[in-house]
Protein backbone atom coordinates (compact mmCIF):
# COMPACT_ATOMS: atom_id res chain seq x y z
CA UNK A 1 0.00 0.00 0.00
CA UNK A 2 2.84 2.33 0.90
CA UNK A 3 4.48 1.47 -2.40
CA UNK A 4 1.29 2.38 -4.25
CA UNK A 5 0.99 5.72 -2.39
CA UNK A 6 4.62 6.45 -3.02
CA UNK A 7 4.19 5.76 -6.75
CA UNK A 8 1.14 7.96 -6.89
CA UNK A 9 2.90 10.82 -5.12
CA UNK A 10 5.86 10.51 -7.48
CA UNK A 11 3.53 10.71 -10.46
CA UNK A 12 1.85 13.83 -9.13
CA UNK A 13 5.19 15.53 -8.54
CA UNK A 14 6.30 14.69 -12.11
CA UNK A 15 3.09 16.08 -13.60
CA UNK A 16 3.48 19.25 -11.51
CA UNK A 17 7.07 19.73 -12.69
CA UNK A 18 6.11 19.15 -16.33
CA UNK A 19 3.20 21.59 -16.08
CA UNK A 20 5.50 24.16 -14.53
CA UNK A 21 8.07 23.73 -17.34
CA UNK A 22 5.39 23.95 -20.06
CA UNK A 23 3.91 27.17 -18.64
CA UNK A 24 7.30 28.73 -18.20
CA UNK A 25 8.31 27.84 -21.75
CA UNK A 26 5.13 29.32 -23.21
CA UNK A 27 5.52 32.43 -21.15
CA UNK A 28 9.12 32.76 -22.16
CA UNK A 29 8.20 32.37 -25.86
CA UNK A 30 5.49 35.03 -25.62
CA UNK A 31 7.81 37.39 -23.85
CA UNK A 32 10.50 36.77 -26.41
CA UNK A 33 8.01 37.44 -29.20
CA UNK A 34 6.84 40.56 -27.43
CA UNK A 35 10.39 41.69 -26.85
CA UNK A 36 11.19 40.94 -30.47
CA UNK A 37 8.13 42.86 -31.60
CA UNK A 38 9.09 45.73 -29.38
CA UNK A 39 12.60 45.69 -30.77
CA UNK A 40 11.26 45.51 -34.29
CA UNK A 41 8.83 48.30 -33.56
CA UNK A 42 11.58 50.36 -31.98
CA UNK A 43 13.86 49.64 -34.89
CA UNK A 44 11.10 50.54 -37.35
CA UNK A 45 10.31 53.70 -35.44
CA UNK A 46 13.93 54.66 -35.37
CA UNK A 47 14.20 53.91 -39.04
CA UNK A 48 11.09 55.97 -39.69
CA UNK A 49 12.50 58.86 -37.65
CA UNK A 50 15.90 58.80 -39.32
CA UNK A 51 14.92 57.73 -42.82
CA UNK A 52 11.27 58.65 -43.38
CA UNK A 53 12.20 61.55 -45.58
CA UNK A 54 14.47 59.41 -47.69
CA UNK A 55 11.97 56.56 -47.90
CA UNK A 56 9.15 58.99 -48.73
CA UNK A 57 11.27 60.52 -51.43
CA UNK A 58 12.03 57.07 -52.80
CA UNK A 59 8.36 56.14 -52.80
CA UNK A 60 7.38 59.45 -54.40
CA UNK A 61 10.10 58.96 -56.98
CA UNK A 62 8.84 55.46 -57.69
CA UNK A 63 5.27 56.70 -58.05
CA UNK A 64 6.44 59.61 -60.18
CA UNK A 65 8.33 57.23 -62.44
CA UNK A 66 5.26 55.05 -62.79
CA UNK A 67 2.90 57.96 -63.41
CA UNK A 68 5.10 60.19 -65.56
CA UNK A 69 6.95 58.64 -68.44
CA UNK A 70 8.13 59.18 -71.97
CA UNK A 71 11.23 60.74 -73.51
CA UNK A 72 9.74 63.65 -75.42
CA UNK A 73 9.91 66.22 -72.62
CA UNK A 74 13.66 65.72 -72.24
CA UNK A 75 14.12 65.69 -76.00
CA UNK A 76 12.15 68.93 -76.36
CA UNK A 77 14.20 70.69 -73.70
CA UNK A 78 17.44 69.38 -75.15
CA UNK A 79 16.60 70.46 -78.71
CA UNK A 80 14.95 73.70 -77.62
CA UNK A 81 11.96 73.10 -79.94
CA UNK A 82 8.45 71.70 -79.48
CA UNK A 83 6.62 70.58 -82.63
CA UNK A 84 2.93 71.37 -83.03
CA UNK A 85 0.70 69.77 -85.65
CA UNK A 86 -2.57 71.50 -86.48
CA UNK A 87 -5.21 71.63 -89.18
CA UNK A 88 -5.56 75.39 -89.82
CA UNK A 89 -9.11 75.37 -91.14
CA UNK A 90 -11.00 75.80 -87.91
CA UNK A 91 -11.39 79.52 -87.28
CA UNK A 92 -11.26 81.09 -84.78
CA UNK A 93 -9.17 78.35 -83.16
CA UNK A 94 -6.65 77.84 -85.96
CA UNK A 95 -6.52 79.37 -89.41
CA UNK A 96 -4.22 80.94 -91.96
CA UNK A 97 -3.61 84.69 -92.17
CA UNK A 98 -2.22 85.45 -95.64
CA UNK A 99 -2.93 89.18 -95.57
CA UNK A 100 0.79 89.99 -95.51
CA UNK A 101 1.49 87.85 -98.55
CA UNK A 102 2.98 85.13 -96.35
CA UNK A 103 1.17 82.36 -94.52
CA UNK A 104 0.93 83.07 -90.81
CA UNK A 105 -0.88 80.65 -88.54
CA UNK A 106 -3.28 82.40 -86.21
CA UNK A 107 -6.06 81.57 -83.77
CA UNK A 108 -6.67 80.93 -80.10
CA UNK A 109 -5.20 77.40 -80.30
CA UNK A 110 -2.04 78.80 -81.87
CA UNK A 111 -1.75 81.28 -79.00
CA UNK A 112 -2.11 78.40 -76.54
CA UNK A 113 0.67 76.51 -78.32
CA UNK A 114 2.90 79.59 -78.08
CA UNK A 115 2.16 79.86 -74.38
CA UNK A 116 3.06 76.20 -73.80
CA UNK A 117 6.32 76.66 -75.69
CA UNK A 118 7.17 79.73 -73.62
CA UNK A 119 6.27 77.86 -70.44
CA UNK A 120 8.73 75.11 -71.38
CA UNK A 121 11.33 77.68 -72.43
CA UNK A 122 11.55 76.44 -76.02
CA UNK A 123 10.71 77.55 -79.56
CA UNK A 124 7.48 76.54 -81.28
CA UNK A 125 7.56 74.81 -84.65
CA UNK A 126 4.20 74.59 -86.44
CA UNK A 127 3.46 71.90 -89.00
CA UNK A 128 0.16 72.31 -90.84
CA UNK A 129 -1.61 69.26 -92.26
CA UNK A 130 -5.11 67.86 -92.55
CA UNK A 131 -6.87 66.73 -89.41
CA UNK A 132 -6.43 63.00 -89.92
CA UNK A 133 -2.72 63.40 -90.70
CA UNK A 134 -2.29 65.39 -87.48
CA UNK A 135 -3.68 62.52 -85.42
CA UNK A 136 -1.48 60.04 -87.26
CA UNK A 137 1.59 62.17 -86.54
CA UNK A 138 0.79 62.10 -82.83
CA UNK A 139 -0.04 58.39 -82.75
CA UNK A 140 3.30 57.53 -84.37
CA UNK A 141 5.34 60.01 -82.31
CA UNK A 142 6.34 62.15 -85.29
CA UNK A 143 5.16 65.33 -83.55
CA UNK A 144 5.09 66.48 -79.94
CA UNK A 145 1.56 67.81 -79.58
CA UNK A 146 -1.62 68.39 -81.55
CA UNK A 147 -3.76 71.43 -80.81
CA UNK A 148 -6.56 71.65 -83.34
CA UNK A 149 -9.94 72.07 -81.67
CA UNK A 150 -9.84 68.47 -80.44
CA UNK A 151 -12.65 67.31 -78.19
CA UNK A 152 -12.28 64.46 -75.71
CA UNK A 153 -13.41 61.09 -77.05
CA UNK A 154 -12.99 57.57 -75.73
CA UNK A 155 -11.11 56.55 -78.88
CA UNK A 156 -8.59 59.34 -78.45
CA UNK A 157 -8.11 58.58 -74.79
CA UNK A 158 -7.30 54.97 -75.64
CA UNK A 159 -4.90 55.86 -78.44
CA UNK A 160 -3.19 58.99 -77.10
CA UNK A 161 -2.43 61.04 -74.01
CA UNK A 162 -4.93 63.86 -73.47
CA UNK A 163 -4.36 67.06 -71.55
CA UNK A 164 -6.73 68.67 -69.11
CA UNK A 165 -9.53 70.55 -70.91
CA UNK A 166 -9.32 74.16 -72.01
CA UNK A 167 -11.74 76.47 -73.88
CA UNK A 168 -14.39 75.54 -71.33
CA UNK A 169 -16.53 78.65 -71.79
CA UNK A 170 -17.30 77.98 -75.45
CA UNK A 171 -20.40 75.90 -76.11
CA UNK A 172 -21.98 76.91 -79.40
CA UNK A 173 -22.96 73.33 -80.03
CA UNK A 174 -22.26 71.01 -82.94
CA UNK A 175 -24.19 72.12 -86.01
CA UNK A 176 -24.89 71.23 -89.63
CA UNK A 177 -24.31 73.69 -92.48
CA UNK A 178 -26.86 73.37 -95.29
CA UNK A 179 -28.13 75.46 -98.23
CA UNK A 180 -29.98 78.49 -96.91
CA UNK A 181 -33.30 77.49 -98.49
CA UNK A 182 -33.10 74.07 -96.78
CA UNK A 183 -32.58 75.28 -93.20
CA UNK A 184 -36.12 74.51 -92.03
CA UNK A 185 -36.28 71.27 -94.02
CA UNK A 186 -33.52 69.71 -91.94
CA UNK A 187 -35.40 69.66 -88.66
CA UNK A 188 -34.95 66.06 -87.48
CA UNK A 189 -32.52 63.15 -87.81
CA UNK A 190 -34.93 61.53 -90.28
CA UNK A 191 -34.71 64.54 -92.59
CA UNK A 192 -31.04 63.69 -93.24
CA UNK A 193 -31.80 60.14 -94.40
CA UNK A 194 -30.07 59.43 -97.69
CA UNK A 195 -28.29 62.81 -97.63
CA UNK A 196 -24.53 63.23 -97.98
CA UNK A 197 -22.79 65.03 -95.13
CA UNK A 198 -19.20 66.23 -95.31
CA UNK A 199 -17.03 65.45 -92.26
CA UNK A 200 -13.36 65.38 -91.42
CA UNK A 201 -12.19 61.83 -90.76
CA UNK A 202 -11.54 61.08 -87.09
CA UNK A 203 -13.26 64.26 -85.96
CA UNK A 204 -15.90 64.69 -83.27
CA UNK A 205 -18.37 65.63 -86.00
CA UNK A 206 -17.66 62.37 -87.82
CA UNK A 207 -18.47 60.41 -84.66
CA UNK A 208 -21.62 62.42 -84.01
CA UNK A 209 -22.84 62.00 -87.58
CA UNK A 210 -22.22 58.26 -87.46
CA UNK A 211 -24.10 57.81 -84.19
CA UNK A 212 -26.92 60.35 -84.50
CA UNK A 213 -27.54 60.37 -88.27
CA UNK A 214 -27.10 56.69 -89.12
CA UNK A 215 -29.15 56.92 -92.33
CA UNK A 216 -26.99 59.66 -93.83
CA UNK A 217 -23.94 59.06 -96.01
CA UNK A 218 -20.60 60.56 -94.98
CA UNK A 219 -18.23 62.25 -97.39
CA UNK A 220 -14.71 62.53 -95.96
CA UNK A 221 -13.07 65.90 -96.58
CA UNK A 222 -9.50 66.95 -95.91
CA UNK A 223 -10.44 70.38 -94.57
CA UNK A 224 -13.54 72.25 -93.48
CA UNK A 225 -12.82 74.79 -96.19
CA UNK A 226 -13.17 72.05 -98.79
CA UNK A 227 -16.37 70.83 -97.16
CA UNK A 228 -18.13 74.19 -97.05
CA UNK A 229 -17.28 74.79 -100.70
CA UNK A 230 -18.81 71.42 -101.56
CA UNK A 231 -22.04 72.41 -99.79
CA UNK A 232 -22.02 75.78 -101.54
CA UNK A 233 -21.46 74.11 -104.91
CA UNK A 234 -24.10 71.44 -104.34
CA UNK A 235 -21.62 68.54 -104.33
CA UNK A 236 -22.79 67.44 -100.87
CA UNK A 237 -25.99 68.18 -98.99
CA UNK A 238 -24.49 69.37 -95.72
CA UNK A 239 -21.39 69.64 -93.57
CA UNK A 240 -21.08 68.85 -89.84
CA UNK A 241 -19.15 71.53 -87.99
CA UNK A 242 -18.60 73.04 -84.56
CA UNK A 243 -20.95 75.88 -83.71
CA UNK A 244 -18.54 78.80 -83.57
CA UNK A 245 -16.89 77.80 -86.86
CA UNK A 246 -20.23 77.12 -88.56
CA UNK A 247 -21.51 80.58 -87.64
CA UNK A 248 -18.43 82.19 -89.14
CA UNK A 249 -18.81 80.22 -92.37
CA UNK A 250 -22.44 81.20 -92.94
CA UNK A 251 -21.57 84.84 -92.38
CA UNK A 252 -19.23 84.63 -95.35
CA UNK A 253 -21.36 82.35 -97.54
CA UNK A 254 -24.71 84.09 -98.10
CA UNK A 255 -26.30 81.03 -99.72
CA UNK A 256 -25.62 78.81 -96.71
CA UNK A 257 -27.32 78.52 -93.33
CA UNK A 258 -27.47 76.35 -90.23
CA UNK A 259 -30.01 73.52 -90.07
CA UNK A 260 -32.75 73.76 -87.46
CA UNK A 261 -31.77 70.35 -86.12
CA UNK A 262 -28.45 70.13 -84.29
CA UNK A 263 -26.46 67.36 -82.66
CA UNK A 264 -27.19 66.36 -79.08
CA UNK A 265 -23.88 67.33 -77.55
CA UNK A 266 -22.61 69.28 -74.55
CA UNK A 267 -19.09 70.63 -74.85
CA UNK A 268 -16.51 69.67 -72.26
CA UNK A 269 -13.87 71.93 -73.78
CA UNK A 270 -10.93 70.93 -75.95
CA UNK A 271 -7.78 68.94 -75.20
CA UNK A 272 -4.17 68.79 -76.36
CA UNK A 273 -3.17 65.42 -77.85
CA UNK A 274 0.23 63.81 -77.24
CA UNK A 275 1.75 60.44 -78.04
CA UNK A 276 0.64 57.58 -75.78
CA UNK A 277 2.98 57.18 -72.82
CA UNK A 278 4.28 60.77 -72.88
CA UNK A 279 2.78 61.56 -69.50
CA UNK A 280 5.67 63.73 -68.34
CA UNK A 281 5.12 66.10 -71.26
CA UNK A 282 1.36 66.17 -70.69
CA UNK A 283 1.91 67.02 -67.02
CA UNK A 284 3.88 70.13 -68.02
CA UNK A 285 1.29 71.06 -70.63
CA UNK A 286 -1.40 70.77 -67.96
CA UNK A 287 0.50 73.25 -65.77
CA UNK A 288 0.57 75.73 -68.64
CA UNK A 289 -3.14 75.19 -69.32
CA UNK A 290 -3.90 75.78 -65.64
CA UNK A 291 -2.20 79.19 -65.84
CA UNK A 292 -4.06 80.07 -69.04
CA UNK A 293 -7.40 79.08 -67.50
CA UNK A 294 -6.74 80.92 -64.24
CA UNK A 295 -5.90 84.13 -66.08
CA UNK A 296 -8.78 83.83 -68.54
CA UNK A 297 -6.36 84.12 -71.44
CA UNK A 298 -8.00 81.67 -73.80
CA UNK A 299 -11.27 83.59 -73.92
CA UNK A 300 -9.33 86.74 -74.79
CA UNK A 301 -7.38 84.95 -77.50
CA UNK A 302 -10.56 83.51 -78.99
CA UNK A 303 -12.28 86.90 -79.10
CA UNK A 304 -9.27 88.48 -80.80
CA UNK A 305 -8.98 85.57 -83.23
CA UNK A 306 -12.68 85.83 -84.09
CA UNK A 307 -12.30 89.48 -85.04
CA UNK A 308 -9.19 88.75 -87.11
CA UNK A 309 -10.83 85.84 -88.92
CA UNK A 310 -13.92 87.93 -89.72
CA UNK A 311 -11.73 90.68 -91.13
CA UNK A 312 -9.92 88.19 -93.36
CA UNK A 313 -12.88 86.19 -94.63
CA UNK A 314 -13.07 82.41 -94.82
CA UNK A 315 -10.82 82.16 -97.83
CA UNK A 316 -7.99 81.91 -95.28
CA UNK A 317 -9.45 78.54 -94.23
CA UNK A 318 -9.31 76.89 -97.64
C-alpha positions as CSV (number, residue, x, y, z in Angstrom):
1,X,0.0,0.0,0.0
2,X,2.8,2.3,0.9
3,X,4.5,1.5,-2.4
4,X,1.3,2.4,-4.2
5,X,1.0,5.7,-2.4
6,X,4.6,6.4,-3.0
7,X,4.2,5.8,-6.8
8,X,1.1,8.0,-6.9
9,X,2.9,10.8,-5.1
10,X,5.9,10.5,-7.5
11,X,3.5,10.7,-10.5
12,X,1.8,13.8,-9.1
13,X,5.2,15.5,-8.5
14,X,6.3,14.7,-12.1
15,X,3.1,16.1,-13.6
16,X,3.5,19.2,-11.5
17,X,7.1,19.7,-12.7
18,X,6.1,19.1,-16.3
19,X,3.2,21.6,-16.1
20,X,5.5,24.2,-14.5
21,X,8.1,23.7,-17.3
22,X,5.4,23.9,-20.1
23,X,3.9,27.2,-18.6
24,X,7.3,28.7,-18.2
25,X,8.3,27.8,-21.8
26,X,5.1,29.3,-23.2
27,X,5.5,32.4,-21.1
28,X,9.1,32.8,-22.2
29,X,8.2,32.4,-25.9
30,X,5.5,35.0,-25.6
31,X,7.8,37.4,-23.8
32,X,10.5,36.8,-26.4
33,X,8.0,37.4,-29.2
34,X,6.8,40.6,-27.4
35,X,10.4,41.7,-26.9
36,X,11.2,40.9,-30.5
37,X,8.1,42.9,-31.6
38,X,9.1,45.7,-29.4
39,X,12.6,45.7,-30.8
40,X,11.3,45.5,-34.3
41,X,8.8,48.3,-33.6
42,X,11.6,50.4,-32.0
43,X,13.9,49.6,-34.9
44,X,11.1,50.5,-37.4
45,X,10.3,53.7,-35.4
46,X,13.9,54.7,-35.4
47,X,14.2,53.9,-39.0
48,X,11.1,56.0,-39.7
49,X,12.5,58.9,-37.7
50,X,15.9,58.8,-39.3
51,X,14.9,57.7,-42.8
52,X,11.3,58.7,-43.4
53,X,12.2,61.6,-45.6
54,X,14.5,59.4,-47.7
55,X,12.0,56.6,-47.9
56,X,9.1,59.0,-48.7
57,X,11.3,60.5,-51.4
58,X,12.0,57.1,-52.8
59,X,8.4,56.1,-52.8
60,X,7.4,59.4,-54.4
61,X,10.1,59.0,-57.0
62,X,8.8,55.5,-57.7
63,X,5.3,56.7,-58.1
64,X,6.4,59.6,-60.2
65,X,8.3,57.2,-62.4
66,X,5.3,55.0,-62.8
67,X,2.9,58.0,-63.4
68,X,5.1,60.2,-65.6
69,X,7.0,58.6,-68.4
70,X,8.1,59.2,-72.0
71,X,11.2,60.7,-73.5
72,X,9.7,63.7,-75.4
73,X,9.9,66.2,-72.6
74,X,13.7,65.7,-72.2
75,X,14.1,65.7,-76.0
76,X,12.2,68.9,-76.4
77,X,14.2,70.7,-73.7
78,X,17.4,69.4,-75.2
79,X,16.6,70.5,-78.7
80,X,14.9,73.7,-77.6
81,X,12.0,73.1,-79.9
82,X,8.5,71.7,-79.5
83,X,6.6,70.6,-82.6
84,X,2.9,71.4,-83.0
85,X,0.7,69.8,-85.7
86,X,-2.6,71.5,-86.5
87,X,-5.2,71.6,-89.2
88,X,-5.6,75.4,-89.8
89,X,-9.1,75.4,-91.1
90,X,-11.0,75.8,-87.9
91,X,-11.4,79.5,-87.3
92,X,-11.3,81.1,-84.8
93,X,-9.2,78.3,-83.2
94,X,-6.7,77.8,-86.0
95,X,-6.5,79.4,-89.4
96,X,-4.2,80.9,-92.0
97,X,-3.6,84.7,-92.2
98,X,-2.2,85.4,-95.6
99,X,-2.9,89.2,-95.6
100,X,0.8,90.0,-95.5
101,X,1.5,87.8,-98.5
102,X,3.0,85.1,-96.3
103,X,1.2,82.4,-94.5
104,X,0.9,83.1,-90.8
105,X,-0.9,80.7,-88.5
106,X,-3.3,82.4,-86.2
107,X,-6.1,81.6,-83.8
108,X,-6.7,80.9,-80.1
109,X,-5.2,77.4,-80.3
110,X,-2.0,78.8,-81.9
111,X,-1.7,81.3,-79.0
112,X,-2.1,78.4,-76.5
113,X,0.7,76.5,-78.3
114,X,2.9,79.6,-78.1
115,X,2.2,79.9,-74.4
116,X,3.1,76.2,-73.8
117,X,6.3,76.7,-75.7
118,X,7.2,79.7,-73.6
119,X,6.3,77.9,-70.4
120,X,8.7,75.1,-71.4
121,X,11.3,77.7,-72.4
122,X,11.6,76.4,-76.0
123,X,10.7,77.6,-79.6
124,X,7.5,76.5,-81.3
125,X,7.6,74.8,-84.7
126,X,4.2,74.6,-86.4
127,X,3.5,71.9,-89.0
128,X,0.2,72.3,-90.8
129,X,-1.6,69.3,-92.3
130,X,-5.1,67.9,-92.5
131,X,-6.9,66.7,-89.4
132,X,-6.4,63.0,-89.9
133,X,-2.7,63.4,-90.7
134,X,-2.3,65.4,-87.5
135,X,-3.7,62.5,-85.4
136,X,-1.5,60.0,-87.3
137,X,1.6,62.2,-86.5
138,X,0.8,62.1,-82.8
139,X,0.0,58.4,-82.7
140,X,3.3,57.5,-84.4
141,X,5.3,60.0,-82.3
142,X,6.3,62.1,-85.3
143,X,5.2,65.3,-83.5
144,X,5.1,66.5,-79.9
145,X,1.6,67.8,-79.6
146,X,-1.6,68.4,-81.6
147,X,-3.8,71.4,-80.8
148,X,-6.6,71.7,-83.3
149,X,-9.9,72.1,-81.7
150,X,-9.8,68.5,-80.4
151,X,-12.6,67.3,-78.2
152,X,-12.3,64.5,-75.7
153,X,-13.4,61.1,-77.1
154,X,-13.0,57.6,-75.7
155,X,-11.1,56.6,-78.9
156,X,-8.6,59.3,-78.4
157,X,-8.1,58.6,-74.8
158,X,-7.3,55.0,-75.6
159,X,-4.9,55.9,-78.4
160,X,-3.2,59.0,-77.1
161,X,-2.4,61.0,-74.0
162,X,-4.9,63.9,-73.5
163,X,-4.4,67.1,-71.6
164,X,-6.7,68.7,-69.1
165,X,-9.5,70.5,-70.9
166,X,-9.3,74.2,-72.0
167,X,-11.7,76.5,-73.9
168,X,-14.4,75.5,-71.3
169,X,-16.5,78.6,-71.8
170,X,-17.3,78.0,-75.5
171,X,-20.4,75.9,-76.1
172,X,-22.0,76.9,-79.4
173,X,-23.0,73.3,-80.0
174,X,-22.3,71.0,-82.9
175,X,-24.2,72.1,-86.0
176,X,-24.9,71.2,-89.6
177,X,-24.3,73.7,-92.5
178,X,-26.9,73.4,-95.3
179,X,-28.1,75.5,-98.2
180,X,-30.0,78.5,-96.9
181,X,-33.3,77.5,-98.5
182,X,-33.1,74.1,-96.8
183,X,-32.6,75.3,-93.2
184,X,-36.1,74.5,-92.0
185,X,-36.3,71.3,-94.0
186,X,-33.5,69.7,-91.9
187,X,-35.4,69.7,-88.7
188,X,-34.9,66.1,-87.5
189,X,-32.5,63.2,-87.8
190,X,-34.9,61.5,-90.3
191,X,-34.7,64.5,-92.6
192,X,-31.0,63.7,-93.2
193,X,-31.8,60.1,-94.4
194,X,-30.1,59.4,-97.7
195,X,-28.3,62.8,-97.6
196,X,-24.5,63.2,-98.0
197,X,-22.8,65.0,-95.1
198,X,-19.2,66.2,-95.3
199,X,-17.0,65.5,-92.3
200,X,-13.4,65.4,-91.4
201,X,-12.2,61.8,-90.8
202,X,-11.5,61.1,-87.1
203,X,-13.3,64.3,-86.0
204,X,-15.9,64.7,-83.3
205,X,-18.4,65.6,-86.0
206,X,-17.7,62.4,-87.8
207,X,-18.5,60.4,-84.7
208,X,-21.6,62.4,-84.0
209,X,-22.8,62.0,-87.6
210,X,-22.2,58.3,-87.5
211,X,-24.1,57.8,-84.2
212,X,-26.9,60.3,-84.5
213,X,-27.5,60.4,-88.3
214,X,-27.1,56.7,-89.1
215,X,-29.2,56.9,-92.3
216,X,-27.0,59.7,-93.8
217,X,-23.9,59.1,-96.0
218,X,-20.6,60.6,-95.0
219,X,-18.2,62.3,-97.4
220,X,-14.7,62.5,-96.0
221,X,-13.1,65.9,-96.6
222,X,-9.5,67.0,-95.9
223,X,-10.4,70.4,-94.6
224,X,-13.5,72.3,-93.5
225,X,-12.8,74.8,-96.2
226,X,-13.2,72.0,-98.8
227,X,-16.4,70.8,-97.2
228,X,-18.1,74.2,-97.0
229,X,-17.3,74.8,-100.7
230,X,-18.8,71.4,-101.6
231,X,-22.0,72.4,-99.8
232,X,-22.0,75.8,-101.5
233,X,-21.5,74.1,-104.9
234,X,-24.1,71.4,-104.3
235,X,-21.6,68.5,-104.3
236,X,-22.8,67.4,-100.9
237,X,-26.0,68.2,-99.0
238,X,-24.5,69.4,-95.7
239,X,-21.4,69.6,-93.6
240,X,-21.1,68.8,-89.8
241,X,-19.2,71.5,-88.0
242,X,-18.6,73.0,-84.6
243,X,-21.0,75.9,-83.7
244,X,-18.5,78.8,-83.6
245,X,-16.9,77.8,-86.9
246,X,-20.2,77.1,-88.6
247,X,-21.5,80.6,-87.6
248,X,-18.4,82.2,-89.1
249,X,-18.8,80.2,-92.4
250,X,-22.4,81.2,-92.9
251,X,-21.6,84.8,-92.4
252,X,-19.2,84.6,-95.4
253,X,-21.4,82.3,-97.5
254,X,-24.7,84.1,-98.1
255,X,-26.3,81.0,-99.7
256,X,-25.6,78.8,-96.7
257,X,-27.3,78.5,-93.3
258,X,-27.5,76.3,-90.2
259,X,-30.0,73.5,-90.1
260,X,-32.8,73.8,-87.5
261,X,-31.8,70.3,-86.1
262,X,-28.5,70.1,-84.3
263,X,-26.5,67.4,-82.7
264,X,-27.2,66.4,-79.1
265,X,-23.9,67.3,-77.5
266,X,-22.6,69.3,-74.6
267,X,-19.1,70.6,-74.9
268,X,-16.5,69.7,-72.3
269,X,-13.9,71.9,-73.8
270,X,-10.9,70.9,-75.9
271,X,-7.8,68.9,-75.2
272,X,-4.2,68.8,-76.4
273,X,-3.2,65.4,-77.8
274,X,0.2,63.8,-77.2
275,X,1.7,60.4,-78.0
276,X,0.6,57.6,-75.8
277,X,3.0,57.2,-72.8
278,X,4.3,60.8,-72.9
279,X,2.8,61.6,-69.5
280,X,5.7,63.7,-68.3
281,X,5.1,66.1,-71.3
282,X,1.4,66.2,-70.7
283,X,1.9,67.0,-67.0
284,X,3.9,70.1,-68.0
285,X,1.3,71.1,-70.6
286,X,-1.4,70.8,-68.0
287,X,0.5,73.2,-65.8
288,X,0.6,75.7,-68.6
289,X,-3.1,75.2,-69.3
290,X,-3.9,75.8,-65.6
291,X,-2.2,79.2,-65.8
292,X,-4.1,80.1,-69.0
293,X,-7.4,79.1,-67.5
294,X,-6.7,80.9,-64.2
295,X,-5.9,84.1,-66.1
296,X,-8.8,83.8,-68.5
297,X,-6.4,84.1,-71.4
298,X,-8.0,81.7,-73.8
299,X,-11.3,83.6,-73.9
300,X,-9.3,86.7,-74.8
301,X,-7.4,84.9,-77.5
302,X,-10.6,83.5,-79.0
303,X,-12.3,86.9,-79.1
304,X,-9.3,88.5,-80.8
305,X,-9.0,85.6,-83.2
306,X,-12.7,85.8,-84.1
307,X,-12.3,89.5,-85.0
308,X,-9.2,88.7,-87.1
309,X,-10.8,85.8,-88.9
310,X,-13.9,87.9,-89.7
311,X,-11.7,90.7,-91.1
312,X,-9.9,88.2,-93.4
313,X,-12.9,86.2,-94.6
314,X,-13.1,82.4,-94.8
315,X,-10.8,82.2,-97.8
316,X,-8.0,81.9,-95.3
317,X,-9.4,78.5,-94.2
318,X,-9.3,76.9,-97.6
